[in-house]
Structures are given as C-alpha cells and as structure tokens.
Amino acid sequence: MELEAMKQAVVAALEDIKAKDITVLDVAKLTSMTECMIVASGDSNRQTRALSSSVQDKLKELGVSPIGVEGEDNGEWVLVDFGQVVVHIMQPAVREYYSLEELWGGQRPPARPRMAA
C-alpha cells in the first residue's frame, strides 16, 4: 500500500475516535526502521485501546495488517507497527514525559493545563 494512503487512513481512524494532538512525523531520513511515525493522545486507557482498534480495523479494510501491537494491556501507551508507519497512541502525561516529537525532530505538543490539587 502507498505510504500517503496509509498515513491518511491512520489519521482518519484516529479522528473517528476523537484522538487529540495528532502529529505526523517523517522519520525516513533519521532511521531505517520506518518512514513515518504518527503520534496521538487519548484521554483514558479505554480511549487509547479504542483508538488502536480503530486504526487496526481501518487498515485491515485496506488489506494491511499490523506487524505488531504493544501496550494494549495497560493502555497508557499503545504502539501499532505497520512497517512503513508506526503509530504511538499515548495518554497525555506519558506523551509529555517521553516527548517523541522532540526526539524525532518535530515539535513538542502544547502542554496541557494541570488541575490544582
């Protein structure tokens, strides 16, 4: 499947389940592991799992199955690997801590306001 079509399908699947702060990173020049990383946030374990399922279902309809899926058991950070495209679905605190966008040459997503204790 063409890379651009895969990226569009992943983003559409994430948008269907109301993912937040979807970021598409072209990492082909930085690594030989993948060509693109897509990072998105889900507000709860349940939502990150639903986002992962949505992405997998959408690409399965297009004839693409994941090479691997990690993290669905706890739902804080779910990784779905399609080879050319790797999808990271993270809860906001985990996403802020690991800051994959900065690590892979993008920009840090805006910080979420913290609730007072």
N, CA and C atoms as a LAMMPS dump frame, in Angstrom:
ITEM: TIMESTEP
0
ITEM: NUMBER OF ATOMS
351
ITEM: BOX BOUNDS ff ff ff
-5.0000000000000000e+02 5.0000000000000000e+02
-5.0000000000000000e+02 5.0000000000000000e+02
-5.0000000000000000e+02 5.0000000000000000e+02
ITEM: ATOMS id mol type element x y z
1 1 1 N 0.843 -1.176 0
2 1 2 C 0 0 0
3 1 3 C 0.89 1.242 0
4 2 1 N 0.459 2.271 -0.67
5 2 2 C 1.206 3.52 -0.767
6 2 3 C 1.268 4.203 0.6
7 3 1 N 2.432 4.768 0.91
8 3 2 C 2.662 5.407 2.209
9 3 3 C 1.65 6.511 2.499
10 4 1 N 1.404 7.376 1.547
11 4 2 C 0.489 8.509 1.773
12 4 3 C -0.922 8.01 2.1
13 5 1 N -1.359 6.962 1.431
14 5 2 C -2.684 6.395 1.7
15 5 3 C -2.742 5.798 3.108
16 6 1 N -1.653 5.166 3.54
17 6 2 C -1.605 4.608 4.899
18 6 3 C -1.695 5.725 5.932
19 7 1 N -0.923 6.787 5.729
20 7 2 C -0.946 7.914 6.672
21 7 3 C -2.353 8.508 6.766
22 8 1 N -2.982 8.709 5.634
23 8 2 C -4.323 9.289 5.618
24 8 3 C -5.325 8.376 6.324
25 9 1 N -5.2 7.07 6.106
26 9 2 C -6.116 6.122 6.747
27 9 3 C -5.932 6.116 8.26
28 10 1 N -4.678 6.155 8.718
29 10 2 C -4.413 6.173 10.16
30 10 3 C -4.986 7.441 10.787
31 11 1 N -4.712 8.577 10.173
32 11 2 C -5.208 9.847 10.715
33 11 3 C -6.743 9.848 10.741
34 12 1 N -7.372 9.352 9.696
35 12 2 C -8.84 9.291 9.66
36 12 3 C -9.375 8.393 10.78
37 13 1 N -8.733 7.248 10.993
38 13 2 C -9.165 6.327 12.049
39 13 3 C -9.011 6.972 13.422
40 14 1 N -7.938 7.717 13.621
41 14 2 C -7.723 8.404 14.897
42 14 3 C -8.764 9.507 15.103
43 15 1 N -9.044 10.247 14.044
44 15 2 C -10.038 11.319 14.134
45 15 3 C -11.436 10.772 14.422
46 16 1 N -11.743 9.58 13.89
47 16 2 C -13.055 8.965 14.12
48 16 3 C -13.33 8.738 15.606
49 17 1 N -12.287 8.466 16.385
50 17 2 C -12.446 8.168 17.807
51 17 3 C -11.985 9.361 18.655
52 18 1 N -11.887 10.517 18.03
53 18 2 C -11.592 11.781 18.726
54 18 3 C -10.221 11.831 19.389
55 19 1 N -9.195 11.319 18.702
56 19 2 C -7.826 11.46 19.205
57 19 3 C -7.471 12.938 19.258
58 20 1 N -6.575 13.272 20.154
59 20 2 C -6.146 14.66 20.301
60 20 3 C -4.697 14.808 19.834
61 21 1 N -4.366 16.014 19.383
62 21 2 C -2.984 16.376 19.046
63 21 3 C -2.309 15.35 18.127
64 22 1 N -2.94 15.028 17.021
65 22 2 C -2.377 14.073 16.061
66 22 3 C -1.198 14.74 15.348
67 23 1 N -0.051 14.084 15.4
68 23 2 C 1.164 14.603 14.776
69 23 3 C 1.729 13.541 13.85
70 24 1 N 2.033 13.942 12.619
71 24 2 C 2.624 13.035 11.633
72 24 3 C 4.076 13.46 11.439
73 25 1 N 5.006 12.539 11.703
74 25 2 C 6.435 12.817 11.587
75 25 3 C 7.055 11.983 10.482
76 26 1 N 7.757 12.637 9.562
77 26 2 C 8.508 11.939 8.535
78 26 3 C 9.889 11.642 9.115
79 27 1 N 10.173 10.375 9.365
80 27 2 C 11.438 9.993 10.003
81 27 3 C 12.32 9.159 9.08
82 28 1 N 11.998 9.109 7.796
83 28 2 C 12.74 8.266 6.847
84 28 3 C 14.217 8.612 6.797
85 29 1 N 14.549 9.893 6.984
86 29 2 C 15.96 10.305 6.926
87 29 3 C 16.679 10.087 8.252
88 30 1 N 15.926 9.764 9.299
89 30 2 C 16.514 9.594 10.63
90 30 3 C 16.714 8.141 11.043
91 31 1 N 15.964 7.221 10.409
92 31 2 C 16.034 5.814 10.787
93 31 3 C 15.663 4.925 9.603
94 32 1 N 16.148 3.715 9.634
95 32 2 C 15.764 2.75 8.6
96 32 3 C 14.62 1.857 9.085
97 33 1 N 14.169 2.053 10.326
98 33 2 C 13.111 1.216 10.903
99 33 3 C 11.748 1.485 10.293
100 34 1 N 11.474 2.744 9.972
101 34 2 C 10.164 3.131 9.473
102 34 3 C 10.291 4.43 8.696
103 35 1 N 9.256 4.763 7.958
104 35 2 C 9.272 6.007 7.197
105 35 3 C 8.499 7.113 7.888
106 36 1 N 7.509 6.721 8.694
107 36 2 C 6.623 7.709 9.289
108 36 3 C 6.19 7.259 10.676
109 37 1 N 6.138 8.217 11.593
110 37 2 C 5.555 7.965 12.91
111 37 3 C 4.365 8.899 13.073
112 38 1 N 3.302 8.355 13.602
113 38 2 C 2.123 9.155 13.9
114 38 3 C 1.883 9.035 15.395
115 39 1 N 1.806 10.191 16.051
116 39 2 C 1.628 10.242 17.499
117 39 3 C 0.292 10.924 17.78
118 40 1 N -0.472 10.331 18.697
119 40 2 C -1.774 10.905 19.058
120 40 3 C -2.033 10.641 20.536
121 41 1 N -2.931 11.431 21.105
122 41 2 C -3.276 11.277 22.512
123 41 3 C -4.708 10.799 22.682
124 42 1 N -4.885 9.962 23.7
125 42 2 C -6.203 9.537 24.148
126 42 3 C -6.306 9.828 25.628
127 43 1 N -7.472 10.202 26.095
128 43 2 C -7.624 10.666 27.473
129 43 3 C -7.698 9.571 28.53
130 44 1 N -7.878 8.319 28.121
131 44 2 C -8.011 7.242 29.1
132 44 3 C -7.498 5.938 28.496
133 45 1 N -7.328 4.933 29.346
134 45 2 C -6.929 3.603 28.868
135 45 3 C -7.936 3.09 27.846
136 46 1 N -9.203 3.295 28.153
137 46 2 C -10.268 2.837 27.259
138 46 3 C -10.163 3.515 25.891
139 47 1 N -9.923 4.835 25.877
140 47 2 C -9.842 5.54 24.601
141 47 3 C -8.596 5.141 23.814
142 48 1 N -7.45 4.962 24.479
143 48 2 C -6.255 4.565 23.729
144 48 3 C -6.458 3.2 23.084
145 49 1 N -7.111 2.296 23.801
146 49 2 C -7.401 0.973 23.221
147 49 3 C -8.371 1.092 22.048
148 50 1 N -9.386 1.947 22.189
149 50 2 C -10.351 2.15 21.106
150 50 3 C -9.676 2.779 19.885
151 51 1 N -8.762 3.705 20.118
152 51 2 C -8.02 4.321 19.013
153 51 3 C -7.174 3.276 18.295
154 52 1 N -6.511 2.424 19.052
155 52 2 C -5.704 1.354 18.465
156 52 3 C -6.576 0.418 17.623
157 53 1 N -7.71 0.026 18.154
158 53 2 C -8.619 -0.856 17.411
159 53 3 C -9.123 -0.189 16.145
160 54 1 N -9.442 1.097 16.233
161 54 2 C -9.924 1.834 15.066
162 54 3 C -8.876 1.867 13.966
163 55 1 N -7.632 2.133 14.346
164 55 2 C -6.537 2.167 13.372
165 55 3 C -6.347 0.79 12.731
166 56 1 N -6.323 -0.248 13.554
167 56 2 C -6.126 -1.6 13.028
168 56 3 C -7.266 -2.009 12.105
169 57 1 N -8.505 -1.701 12.494
170 57 2 C -9.664 -2.058 11.665
171 57 3 C -9.644 -1.331 10.33
172 58 1 N -9.327 -0.023 10.365
173 58 2 C -9.314 0.79 9.139
174 58 3 C -8.264 0.265 8.161
175 59 1 N -7.073 -0.056 8.661
176 59 2 C -6.038 -0.545 7.755
177 59 3 C -6.304 -1.979 7.307
178 60 1 N -6.936 -2.769 8.164
179 60 2 C -7.299 -4.138 7.77
180 60 3 C -8.269 -4.102 6.588
181 61 1 N -9.207 -3.123 6.598
182 61 2 C -10.133 -2.949 5.474
183 61 3 C -9.377 -2.668 4.171
184 62 1 N -8.197 -2.057 4.298
185 62 2 C -7.376 -1.722 3.131
186 62 3 C -6.345 -2.804 2.821
187 63 1 N -6.418 -3.913 3.547
188 63 2 C -5.535 -5.04 3.28
189 63 3 C -4.194 -4.985 3.984
190 64 1 N -4.073 -4.168 5.031
191 64 2 C -2.802 -4.042 5.749
192 64 3 C -3 -4.489 7.192
193 65 1 N -2.213 -5.462 7.61
194 65 2 C -2.267 -5.939 8.991
195 65 3 C -1.037 -5.443 9.74
196 66 1 N -1.173 -5.206 11.046
197 66 2 C -0.004 -4.741 11.805
198 66 3 C 1.04 -5.837 11.944
199 67 1 N 2.294 -5.409 11.979
200 67 2 C 3.4 -6.331 12.247
201 67 3 C 3.402 -6.677 13.728
202 68 1 N 3.037 -5.689 14.544
203 68 2 C 2.993 -5.902 15.985
204 68 3 C 2.192 -4.82 16.674
205 69 1 N 1.676 -5.178 17.846
206 69 2 C 0.929 -4.239 18.688
207 69 3 C 1.43 -4.436 20.108
208 70 1 N 1.791 -3.342 20.764
209 70 2 C 2.293 -3.409 22.137
210 70 3 C 1.527 -2.425 23.004
211 71 1 N 1.308 -2.77 24.256
212 71 2 C 0.775 -1.849 25.24
213 71 3 C -0.723 -1.825 25.408
214 72 1 N -1.445 -2.652 24.678
215 72 2 C -2.905 -2.627 24.817
216 72 3 C -3.363 -3.125 26.186
217 73 1 N -2.53 -3.914 26.853
218 73 2 C -2.933 -4.438 28.152
219 73 3 C -3.116 -3.331 29.187
220 74 1 N -2.238 -2.305 29.212
221 74 2 C -2.442 -1.241 30.197
222 74 3 C -3.007 0.036 29.586
223 75 1 N -2.801 0.262 28.305
224 75 2 C -3.438 1.372 27.617
225 75 3 C -2.837 2.742 27.829
226 76 1 N -1.724 2.843 28.552
227 76 2 C -1.101 4.156 28.724
228 76 3 C -0.37 4.594 27.457
229 77 1 N 0.268 3.625 26.786
230 77 2 C 0.999 3.884 25.54
231 77 3 C 0.819 2.65 24.668
232 78 1 N 0.085 2.804 23.596
233 78 2 C -0.139 1.692 22.672
234 78 3 C 0.629 1.987 21.39
235 79 1 N 1.425 1.039 20.95
236 79 2 C 2.196 1.158 19.721
237 79 3 C 1.643 0.155 18.714
238 80 1 N 1.333 0.645 17.518
239 80 2 C 0.856 -0.219 16.436
240 80 3 C 1.839 -0.06 15.282
241 81 1 N 2.528 -1.143 14.932
242 81 2 C 3.583 -1.116 13.922
243 81 3 C 3.077 -1.703 12.607
244 82 1 N 3.037 -0.865 11.569
245 82 2 C 2.654 -1.31 10.233
246 82 3 C 3.851 -1.336 9.288
247 83 1 N 5.062 -1.295 9.821
248 83 2 C 6.249 -1.283 8.975
249 83 3 C 6.575 0.126 8.514
250 84 1 N 5.958 0.562 7.429
251 84 2 C 6.194 1.912 6.904
252 84 3 C 5.697 2.99 7.847
253 85 1 N 4.688 2.67 8.626
254 85 2 C 4.068 3.624 9.547
255 85 3 C 3.993 2.982 10.934
256 86 1 N 4.492 3.725 11.931
257 86 2 C 4.376 3.284 13.315
258 86 3 C 3.501 4.304 14.039
259 87 1 N 2.483 3.804 14.728
260 87 2 C 1.511 4.667 15.398
261 87 3 C 1.71 4.555 16.91
262 88 1 N 1.885 5.709 17.559
263 88 2 C 2.016 5.785 19.012
264 88 3 C 0.772 6.481 19.543
265 89 1 N 0.011 5.783 20.382
266 89 2 C -1.193 6.352 20.989
267 89 3 C -0.932 6.393 22.489
268 90 1 N -0.888 7.62 23.019
269 90 2 C -0.433 7.795 24.388
270 90 3 C -1.402 8.653 25.193
271 91 1 N -1.452 8.397 26.488
272 91 2 C -2.167 9.31 27.367
273 91 3 C -1.303 10.567 27.518
274 92 1 N -1.919 11.729 27.734
275 92 2 C -1.181 12.995 27.734
276 92 3 C 0.045 13.043 28.649
277 93 1 N -0.044 12.533 29.864
278 93 2 C 1.099 12.589 30.786
279 93 3 C 2.272 11.767 30.261
280 94 1 N 1.984 10.603 29.697
281 94 2 C 3.024 9.745 29.14
282 94 3 C 3.628 10.416 27.906
283 95 1 N 2.782 10.993 27.091
284 95 2 C 3.261 11.667 25.878
285 95 3 C 4.161 12.849 26.229
286 96 1 N 3.766 13.606 27.212
287 96 2 C 4.581 14.748 27.622
288 96 3 C 5.924 14.281 28.182
289 97 1 N 5.919 13.211 28.97
290 97 2 C 7.14 12.705 29.59
291 97 3 C 8.149 12.228 28.536
292 98 1 N 7.694 11.437 27.569
293 98 2 C 8.609 10.867 26.578
294 98 3 C 8.899 11.814 25.415
295 99 1 N 8.011 12.731 25.133
296 99 2 C 8.207 13.771 24.122
297 99 3 C 8.804 13.222 22.816
298 100 1 N 8.114 12.254 22.223
299 100 2 C 8.605 11.64 20.988
300 100 3 C 8.772 12.648 19.855
301 101 1 N 7.908 13.641 19.816
302 101 2 C 8.013 14.636 18.748
303 101 3 C 9.366 15.339 18.791
304 102 1 N 9.81 15.731 19.961
305 102 2 C 11.118 16.374 20.088
306 102 3 C 12.236 15.396 19.742
307 103 1 N 12.116 14.184 20.225
308 103 2 C 13.139 13.167 19.992
309 103 3 C 13.329 12.887 18.502
310 104 1 N 12.238 12.88 17.741
311 104 2 C 12.297 12.553 16.322
312 104 3 C 12.267 13.781 15.419
313 105 1 N 12.58 14.946 15.971
314 105 2 C 12.767 16.114 15.129
315 105 3 C 11.56 16.984 14.901
316 106 1 N 10.468 16.699 15.565
317 106 2 C 9.282 17.539 15.431
318 106 3 C 9.246 18.544 16.561
319 107 1 N 8.075 19.025 16.863
320 107 2 C 7.909 19.964 17.96
321 107 3 C 7.12 19.321 19.078
322 108 1 N 7.428 19.73 20.283
323 108 2 C 6.697 19.239 21.457
324 108 3 C 5.253 19.718 21.368
325 109 1 N 4.276 18.818 21.625
326 109 2 C 2.876 19.259 21.61
327 109 3 C 2.639 20.241 22.75
328 110 1 N 1.617 21.08 22.645
329 110 2 C 1.364 22.039 23.722
330 110 3 C 1.067 21.326 25.036
331 111 1 N 1.594 21.883 26.118
332 111 2 C 1.373 21.291 27.447
333 111 3 C -0.082 21.487 27.836
334 112 1 N -0.623 20.49 28.465
335 112 2 C -1.993 20.561 28.948
336 112 3 C -1.987 21.229 30.31
337 113 1 N -2.972 22.072 30.594
338 113 2 C -3.047 22.681 31.926
339 113 3 C -3.255 21.601 32.983
340 114 1 N -2.574 21.767 34.097
341 114 2 C -2.699 20.805 35.193
342 114 3 C -3.768 21.302 36.154
343 115 1 N -4.486 20.341 36.73
344 115 2 C -5.536 20.691 37.692
345 115 3 C -4.886 20.917 39.061
346 116 1 N -5.351 21.879 39.77
347 116 2 C -4.831 22.154 41.111
348 116 3 C -5.276 21.047 42.07
349 117 1 N -4.418 20.744 43.009
350 117 2 C -4.724 19.678 43.978
351 117 3 C -5.607 20.164 45.083
